[in-house]
Amino acid sequence: MFTRGIVLTLLGVSVAVAQPARPVDSIPAIPADDDPHDCDHVGVSDPKAIFDTLKIRTSHLGKPEDESLRAYIETRVMDGTLTTAQRDRFFVVLSARTHGVMNPASRGASQIAFAVASTLRCFAVDTPSTGARGNAPARTSEPLLLAKKIATDMRVSLYSYHARFIGNTDGRFTPIVVLPDGGSLIVGTVSDIPPGGRYEIGKSHAIAIRLDPRGKIAWQRKLDKKGFLDYEGGSVAPTADGGCVVFVLSYVHPARGAVTRFVKLDKKGRVLWDRQLRGDGRVATPFPSQLVQMTAKGSIVLAGHIYLQTGGARTMNAWTGELDKNGRVIADKIGAQQGGPMFGGAGYGGAMYGGSMYGH
């Protein structure tokens, strides 16, 4: 029996599926001429053809319905409810029922919602008596997709400045990393404030999460440290020993910029070292706004900027740094000035100083 529920929103219509002890009768009835067990007559040759239309629709609406549906079905494969062959067939049937077009211009939102619900029933995805859990595969075929879903479910905010590097192979730190064993790492920010609540200082935390090859949480760790009030989980890179290094933005006070930290975790999520770069979020605090990258030798190269103050004027200068594989600072260099001097604090603090949580 399912113990988790999910609400799938398609074109503004919410379809609730797989909730605890949900009776079969709660799913919209299938017309008499539509046999829920006769799914072999549909004429669609490409099992994933529906994804293309979903992505096109998503680009217009700005909503990730394609990922919501794919993630839901993938979790049903993981828990043994569906086989991988049934998963592919599911999308064949759904594509046929919507004529390959999930678009409100050609099909009404209620029709599309009905097509999804009836297709779920066609494969008995929503009944308490579905298949044996023993059919679950050793690893998921969609680790990145599941990592994104879990981050969303756990209300983990991803650091947008590094999110574009997801999937890179050159060592760039990124909020989600898929590992060779099929598991993944997630780094981001969680808040103690409920959705819609007023901001309060000291309620944000950087978090690192390790998923096993089946997409289950192997461990999770908050990365708070004495001396700071708020945090952002930036990004992560795996290390050769099975652990990882996490980039954390730590705030002495949210009115200041971020202090950079790198935290090494072993394969079980235990902290091995925690390197805090110089500064307190005010002048003379470097920030790697341009580059955070793991090298082949295990060192971390950094590039960004630093604010300096001479008399009443502040300048922003280029900055580069490097940590060795043990977290020791082996480079910390100030470069040329960038732009003209600033007076009275203009450009200083959150707006230009690398913190995406405050001032952007």
C-alpha positions in Angstrom: 0.0 0.0 0.0 1.3 3.4 -0.8 2.1 5.6 2.1 3.0 8.8 0.2 0.8 11.0 -1.8 1.5 13.3 -4.7 -0.6 15.9 -6.5 0.1 16.2 -10.3 -0.9 19.5 -11.7 -1.5 19.5 -15.4 -2.5 22.8 -17.1 -4.0 24.2 -13.9 -6.0 21.0 -13.1 -4.8 19.0 -10.1 -5.0 15.2 -10.2 -4.4 13.5 -6.9 -2.8 10.1 -7.2 -1.3 7.4 -5.0 -2.5 8.7 -1.6 -2.7 6.4 1.4 -5.4 3.8 1.2 -7.0 5.7 -1.6 -10.1 3.8 -2.9 -10.1 2.9 -6.6 -13.5 4.6 -7.0 -11.9 8.0 -6.3 -10.4 7.9 -9.8 -12.5 9.3 -12.6 -14.5 6.5 -14.2 -13.3 5.2 -17.6 -16.0 5.2 -20.4 -17.6 1.8 -21.0 -16.0 1.5 -24.4 -12.5 2.0 -22.9 -11.3 -1.3 -21.4 -8.8 -0.4 -18.7 -7.0 -3.7 -19.3 -6.9 -3.4 -23.1 -3.8 -1.2 -23.6 -2.2 -3.0 -26.5 -4.2 -1.5 -29.4 -2.8 2.0 -29.2 -0.9 3.1 -32.2 2.2 5.0 -30.9 5.6 3.6 -31.8 7.8 5.8 -29.6 7.4 5.2 -25.8 9.0 8.6 -25.0 7.3 10.6 -27.8 5.0 12.3 -25.2 8.0 13.9 -23.5 8.7 16.1 -26.5 5.2 17.6 -26.5 5.4 17.9 -22.7 8.6 19.9 -22.9 7.2 22.1 -25.6 4.1 22.8 -23.4 6.3 23.4 -20.4 8.3 26.1 -22.3 5.1 28.0 -22.9 3.6 27.6 -19.4 6.8 27.7 -17.3 5.7 24.7 -15.3 7.6 21.4 -15.1 4.6 19.1 -15.5 6.8 16.8 -17.6 9.2 16.2 -14.7 6.3 15.8 -12.2 4.8 13.0 -14.3 8.1 11.3 -15.1 9.2 11.5 -11.5 5.9 10.0 -10.2 6.0 7.1 -12.7 9.7 6.5 -12.0 9.1 6.1 -8.3 6.4 3.5 -9.1 9.1 1.6 -11.0 11.5 1.9 -8.0 9.0 0.5 -5.5 8.1 -2.4 -7.7 4.6 -1.3 -8.7 5.6 -1.0 -12.4 8.3 -2.8 -14.4 10.4 -0.7 -16.8 8.6 -2.2 -19.7 5.3 -1.1 -18.2 6.7 2.3 -17.6 7.5 2.7 -21.3 4.1 1.3 -22.2 2.4 3.8 -19.9 3.7 6.7 -21.9 2.7 5.0 -25.1 -0.9 4.7 -23.9 -0.9 8.2 -22.5 0.4 9.6 -25.8 -2.4 7.7 -27.7 -5.1 8.9 -25.3 -4.1 12.5 -25.8 -3.2 12.0 -29.5 0.3 12.9 -28.7 -0.6 16.5 -27.8 -0.7 17.7 -24.2 -1.8 21.2 -25.1 -4.8 23.2 -23.9 -5.2 24.7 -27.4 -6.1 21.3 -28.9 -7.4 19.4 -25.9 -9.2 20.8 -22.8 -7.5 20.8 -19.5 -10.1 18.5 -18.0 -9.7 16.0 -20.9 -6.0 15.9 -20.3 -6.4 15.4 -16.6 -8.9 12.6 -17.3 -6.4 11.0 -19.7 -3.7 10.9 -17.1 -6.0 9.6 -14.4 -7.5 6.9 -16.6 -4.1 5.8 -17.9 -2.8 5.5 -14.3 -5.8 3.2 -13.7 -5.1 1.3 -16.9 -1.9 0.2 -15.3 -3.3 -0.2 -11.8 -0.8 2.4 -10.6 -3.3 3.8 -8.1 -4.7 0.7 -6.5 -3.6 -0.6 -3.1 -3.1 -4.1 -4.4 -0.5 -3.4 -7.1 2.5 -5.6 -7.7 5.2 -7.0 -5.4 7.9 -4.7 -4.1 10.5 -7.4 -5.0 10.5 -6.2 -8.6 12.2 -3.0 -7.8 15.5 -2.5 -9.7 18.8 -2.1 -7.9 19.2 1.4 -9.2 16.9 4.0 -10.8 17.2 4.9 -14.4 16.4 8.6 -13.6 18.8 9.6 -10.8 18.9 13.3 -11.7 15.2 13.5 -12.0 14.6 11.9 -8.7 17.2 14.1 -7.0 15.3 17.1 -8.3 12.0 15.7 -7.0 13.4 14.9 -3.6 14.9 18.4 -3.4 11.5 19.9 -4.2 9.7 17.6 -1.7 12.1 18.5 1.1 11.9 22.2 0.2 15.6 22.4 -0.6 16.4 25.6 -2.5 19.2 25.1 -5.0 21.9 27.8 -5.5 20.8 29.2 -8.9 24.3 30.6 -9.8 25.7 27.0 -10.0 22.6 25.2 -11.1 23.5 25.7 -14.8 26.5 23.4 -14.2 24.4 20.4 -13.4 25.6 17.5 -15.5 29.0 19.0 -16.2 32.1 16.7 -16.4 34.8 19.2 -15.8 34.7 19.3 -12.0 32.6 22.4 -11.6 30.7 22.4 -8.3 26.9 22.1 -8.8 23.9 21.7 -6.5 23.1 18.1 -7.8 25.7 15.6 -8.8 24.9 12.1 -10.2 27.4 9.5 -8.9 28.9 6.5 -10.8 26.8 4.1 -8.7 23.6 5.7 -9.8 23.1 7.6 -6.5 23.4 11.4 -6.2 24.4 14.3 -4.0 22.1 17.3 -3.3 23.3 20.5 -1.7 21.0 23.4 -1.0 19.3 25.5 1.6 16.4 24.6 3.9 14.4 27.0 6.1 12.7 26.6 9.5 10.1 29.2 8.3 7.0 27.6 6.9 5.9 28.5 3.3 4.6 32.0 3.1 6.0 32.9 6.6 7.8 36.1 7.4 11.6 36.1 7.2 13.5 35.6 10.4 17.2 35.7 11.0 18.8 32.4 11.9 16.3 30.2 10.3 18.2 29.1 7.1 20.6 26.1 7.0 22.9 24.6 4.4 22.2 20.9 3.9 23.9 18.1 2.1 22.0 14.9 1.1 23.3 11.6 -0.3 20.8 9.4 -2.2 21.6 5.8 -2.8 21.3 4.1 -6.2 17.5 3.6 -5.7 16.9 7.2 -4.8 16.5 6.6 -1.1 18.2 9.0 1.4 21.4 7.4 2.6 22.3 10.4 4.9 21.8 14.1 5.3 23.7 16.7 7.2 23.2 20.3 8.1 26.3 22.4 7.9 25.8 25.1 10.5 28.9 26.5 12.3 29.3 28.6 15.4 29.7 32.3 14.5 27.2 32.5 11.7 23.4 33.2 11.7 22.3 32.2 8.3 23.5 29.9 5.5 23.2 28.9 1.9 24.1 25.5 0.6 25.9 26.3 -2.6 27.1 23.3 -4.5 29.2 20.1 -4.2 31.8 18.0 -6.0 32.6 14.3 -5.3 36.1 13.2 -4.3 38.0 10.2 -5.4 37.7 8.6 -1.9 33.9 8.4 -2.2 33.3 11.5 -0.2 32.6 15.1 -1.3 33.4 18.7 -0.7 30.5 21.1 -0.1 30.6 24.9 -0.9 28.7 26.8 1.8 27.9 30.5 1.9 27.8 31.5 5.6 26.5 34.8 6.9 27.8 36.4 10.1 24.8 38.7 9.6 22.4 38.7 6.7 23.1 42.4 6.1 26.6 41.4 5.1 28.0 39.4 2.3 28.8 35.7 2.5 31.9 34.1 4.1 33.1 31.2 2.0 33.4 27.7 3.5 34.4 24.4 2.1 33.4 21.3 4.1 34.8 17.8 3.3 32.4 14.9 4.1 33.3 11.3 3.9 31.2 8.7 2.2 28.9 8.4 5.2 28.4 12.1 5.6 30.8 12.7 8.4 32.8 16.0 8.5 36.5 15.5 7.9 37.5 19.2 7.7 35.8 22.6 7.4 37.9 25.3 5.8 36.6 28.9 6.2 38.2 31.6 4.0 39.2 34.9 5.5 36.8 37.8 6.2 33.5 38.4 8.0 31.3 39.4 5.1 32.5 43.0 5.0 35.6 44.4 3.1 38.6 42.1 2.6 36.3 39.0 2.3 36.9 37.2 -0.9 34.1 35.5 -2.8 34.4 32.9 -5.6 31.7 34.4 -7.8 33.3 33.2 -11.1 34.7 29.8 -10.6 34.5 26.9 -8.1 36.1 23.8 -9.6 37.6 20.5 -8.5 40.8 19.7 -10.4 42.1 16.2 -11.4 44.5 16.3 -8.5 41.7 17.0 -6.0 42.5 20.7 -5.3 39.8 23.3 -5.6 40.5 26.4 -7.8 38.5 29.6 -7.2 38.0 32.9 -9.0 35.9 35.8 -8.1 36.2 39.2 -6.5 37.1 41.0 -3.2 36.2 44.4 -1.9 39.0 46.6 -0.6 38.8 49.9 1.2 41.3 52.8 1.0 40.2 55.9 2.9 36.6 56.6 2.1 36.5 54.6 -1.1 35.9 51.0 -1.8 37.1 49.1 -4.8 36.2 45.8 -6.2 39.2 43.7 -7.3 39.7 40.4 -9.0 40.6 37.6 -6.7 41.8 34.0 -7.2 42.4 31.2 -4.7 43.1 27.5 -4.3 42.7 24.8 -1.7 44.6 21.6 -1.7 42.8 18.2 -1.3 43.2 18.5 2.4 41.6 21.9 2.6 44.7 23.9 3.1 44.8 27.4 1.4 47.6 27.3 -1.1 46.7 30.4 -3.1 45.0 33.7 -2.1 45.7 36.5 -4.6 44.2 39.9 -5.1 44.2 41.0 -8.8 43.4 44.2 -10.7 40.7 46.7 -9.7 37.4 46.1 -11.6 35.6 49.3 -12.4 35.9 52.6 -10.6 35.9 53.3 -6.8 32.6 53.2 -4.9 31.6 55.6 -2.0 29.2 55.3 0.8 28.7 51.5 0.4 27.3 51.4 -3.1 27.6 48.0 -4.5 28.6 46.5 -1.2 26.7 43.9 0.7 24.2 41.5 -0.7 23.5 43.1 -4.1 27.0 42.6 -5.6 28.6 40.5 -3.1 27.8 36.9 -4.0 24.9 36.2 -1.7 21.8 35.1 -3.6 19.6 35.0 -0.5 19.9 38.6 0.6 19.8 41.6 -1.6 19.3 40.0 -5.1 
